[in-house]
Amino acid sequence: MRLGCLLDINSSTPVIEGLINGGPLARAGIQTGDILININDTPIRNYGDMLDATYYLTGDKPLSIEVIRGTQVVTSKGILPTQDPR
């Protein structure tokens, strides 16, 4: 499953460094520079946490994503991941 975002594998903070134009997170209003903190109530502290939280996603159930943007926590709900084309 794909969320359409790029995180730095080596970063200690899960900052969204890039988004696929028209991808699931971009459509949900997530922005480059947002810090990913939660996927479906699972805390995200690093790249590995994001992989663990998304590993079993099927794409048929909407996700809830929380990010920190500046000094605010922003929640986006109803995000549907896309199938990985590989």
ZIJO-V646112 format. One record per helix or strand. SS is the DSSP state (~ for helix, > for strand). FROM is the first residue (numbers start at 1). TO is the last residue. If there is no record, write none. Layout:
BEGIN
{{SS FROM TO} {SS FROM TO}}
END
This chain:
BEGIN
{{> 2 2} {> 5 7} {> 15 19} {~ 24 27} {> 35 39} {> 42 43} {~ 47 54} {> 63 69} {> 72 79} {> 82 82}}
END
